[in-house]
């Protein structure tokens, strides 16, 4: 089972991996799509959305602690599959560290030790932490409109605690996109990766 949570090591060495990270309803998916389009690359969707929407549609049940490992496995399966389709930049709508934060926030501070191990071992070049200055959009899965600042703080604290490189993104869609592109371009140039 642990193998399913590891990042594939046969990913192109020059592939830059960036993660959109932060609370629900802060524009991560929109920005992921925009960045993938800008770089003519691929983005890894958030597997939890598909998994939990199916659960909601079929059982009218929300996420439980027992769902987190299947979600983590599905996320890494997607990431490892899609990472093989680019040699420039891989845009990840989420990662296992995000799943760890949700686990600790929703399930009394706990996280499955195997999930935690790979949340800490899997590596990315840069995180974009999305701020809560976007309008809240309700759906079947979102449930903490009154806890946005606390959730934001939990995400930021985790990045700091794990010493992950991150950039805080605020403002409208255009401002966030331009800021993200600026930082990705610097990293691509540093690695000698050419983008058409």
N, C-alpha and C positions, 0 to 999 in steps of 0.2 A: 504493500500500500504506500509506503514512504516514497518509492520511486515515482509515484503519480504526482507527488507534490514538488518534485525537483524541477528546476529549469533545465531544459535540454542544453547540454554542453556542445552540441554540434552546430549551434547557431553561428552564423558568420561572425568572425572575430570583430569586424568593423561595425557591426550593427549597433547603433545607438538605441538604448532602451529607456523610454521615458514613461512615467506613470502620472495619470490624473488622480488626485488624492484629495479626499475631503468628505464632508457630510453630504447627505442626500439633497437633491434639488439645488445643486450649486453649479450646474452647467458642465459637468465633466464629459458627458456623452456628446453633447453638442461640440465642445472644443476638441474632443478626440476625433470626431469625424472631420472637422475643419482642418486639423493638422495633418491627418492622413491624406486629405485631398490636396492640401498645399504641397506636401512632399511627394505626392504621387506614390504613396506607400500604403501600408495596411494598418488597421487599428484592431485591437483586441477588445471586443465588447465585454460588458460585465455579465458573466455567466449567471450570477445570482438573480439578476432580473428575470431571465428566462425560467430558471429553476423555480423561483418563488411565485412567479405569475402562474405557472402551470399548477403549482401546489394550491394557490388561491382559487384558480378556476375549477379545479377538480374536487377540492376538499373544504374550501372556505377556511383554510388554516393559514396562519402567518408563520414566519420563520421561528424555528425552535433550535435549541443548541445542537440537536442531533443532525440538523441540516447543514451545519457549517463544514464538516469534512467533505460531503459530496459536492458542496459548492466550491470548495477549494480545489478539489480534484478536477472538476469541470473547468474551472478557471485556468489551471495550469495546462490542461489538455488543449484548450483553445490557444493559449499563449505559445506553447511549444509548436503547435501546428502552424500558426500564422507567422511565427518568427522565421520559418524556413522560406517565406515568400518575400523577404526583403533583405537587402544587404546595406541598407542605409539607416532608416530609423523605424523603430517599432513603437507605435503609440498604444499604450495600455490604459484602458478605461478604469482599471483598478488593479490591485495586486493582493497577495495574501496578507500583507501588513494591514491593509484596510479591513480585511475580514477579521483579523486579530483585534483591531480597535473595536469593531462592532461587537465581537464576542464579549469583550471585557465590559463594554458599555451596557449591553443588554442582559448579560448572564452573570451578574454579581461579581464582576472582576475576573472571571475565569476564562481560560482559553485552553482548548485541547493541546497537550504538550507536543504532539506531532505537528499540528497546524502551526503552533508558535515556533517550533524549530525551523520550519521551512519559510515562514514569514520573515524570520531573521536571517536565514542563509541565502535566500534568493536575492540577487543584486540587480540594481538598476542604476543608470547613469544620472538621472535627474527626476525629481518629483515636482509636480506643479500642484501646490496646495490651493484649492479653490475656496475663496471667501464666501460668506453668507450674504453678500450684497446683491444677490439675484432674487427675483420674486419666488416665493414658495409655490410649487405646483403640486397639488394633491393628486394621488393616484391610489390604486389598490394596495400598494406596498409601502408607501411613505407614511410615517406615523409619528414624527417628532417635530411638528412645526413650532412648538413652543420651547424646544430645547436646542435650537440651532447654535447658539453661542457655546453652550456646554459641549456639544458634539464637535464643533470646530476646534475648541481648545483641546479636546481629547486627541484629535488627529494631529494637530500641531505639536502637542507634547510628545506624541509617539515618534514623530520625525526627529525631534530634538534628542529625545532619549536614545534613539538608535543611531544618531549621528548621520542621518541621511541628507544628502544634498537636496535642497528644495528652494523653490521660488514661490512666493505668495502672489497669487493672481487676484486682482480686484478690478472692479469696473465693468463696463459693458462688454458685449461679445467681441467687438472689434479691438478694444484695448487689450483684452486678455489674449486674443489671438496674436496680436502684434508683439506683445511681451513674450509670449511663449516662443514664437518664431525667432525672436532676437536671441534668446538663450540657447535654443536648439542649434541655430546657425553657428554660434560660437563653438559649441561642442563638436559639431560636424567639421568645422574648419580645423580645430585642434587635432582631430583624428585624420585629417586629410581625405575626408569623404566628400566627393563631388556630387552636387545636386544640380540637375539640369534646370 
